[in-house]
Amino acid sequence: MFDLKKLEAEINYVENILLSNEDELKLFQERYFSKKGVLPDIYESVTRVKGDKGSFYLMKMIELRHMVDSKIKGFTRSH
């Protein structure tokens, strides 16, 4: 289960990572999208939180997902 208190650190990680080759891109995608990846793990954790706190973490998870997608698109456009 993902520690939701670390969600902001994960967002910062994605914001600052530089993907410089195909291997790094593949590892990045696996980290976030694989069955045991960060995003599925966060989603599972978020579904266990009720009320406003659950909504807050869900929005943060969506923010992270958009950032991950943006990094991938940025890489594919430049290579």
C-alpha positions, 0 to 999 in steps of 0.5 A: 500500500502506498503511503499517501503522505509521500504523494507530493514527493512523487509529484516532485520526482516526476516534475524533475526527472529527465528522460534521456533515452528509450530505456529510461522511458521504459523504466519510467512507464513500468514504474508508474503503469505496471500492475504493481506500479506507483499509480495503481498502488496509489489508487488502491490506497486512495480508495480506502480513504473516506471523505474530503481527505479521500477527494484530496488524495484522488485529485493529487493522484490525478495531478500525478497521472497528468504529469506522468503523461506529459513527461512521456509525451514530451519525450516522444515528441523530442525523440 
